[in-house]
Amino acid sequence: MTFSYDPTQINDGGLNQMRFELGDVLVEEPEKSAYLPDEEISAVIDGSRTWKRAKFRLIETLLMRFSYEVTTELHDAKWQLSDRVKFWQDLYKRLKAELEVEELGAFGFTGGKNRPPIFRIGMNDYRRCR
């Protein structure tokens, strides 16, 4: 697994831009500070339809990785590891909402007020009610 990041290429539409947007830029000591390897980021980008979908999938993996971390207190030491997940959860919720709106829009649903349907039940029923 490799961990690379070039801050001069944050608009390359690939690995460097995704690392920048996710904040996973500390790659000097990857075993201590980096979250995602280059191969994983590249595979997700290549396998996703859109940039936003790739980012959503990577955040989903990060949340799964951090799900087991909890707040631990031992005598005077206290580790609040669950606090660092808050950023990822907020970003995950925001992206999920945006993707749902985009995907519904692709099928013609806008979520706003629509005109009433043209057809209704019984419109071809020519019986007279007396």
Buried (B, 14 or more C-beta within 10 A) or exposed (E): EEBEBEEEBBEEEBBBBBBBBBEBBBBEEBEEEBBBBBEEBBEBBEEBEEBEBBBBBBBBBBBEEBEEBEEEEEEEEEEEEBEEBEEBEEBBEEBEEEBEEEEEEEEEEEEEEEEEEEEEEEEEEEEEEE
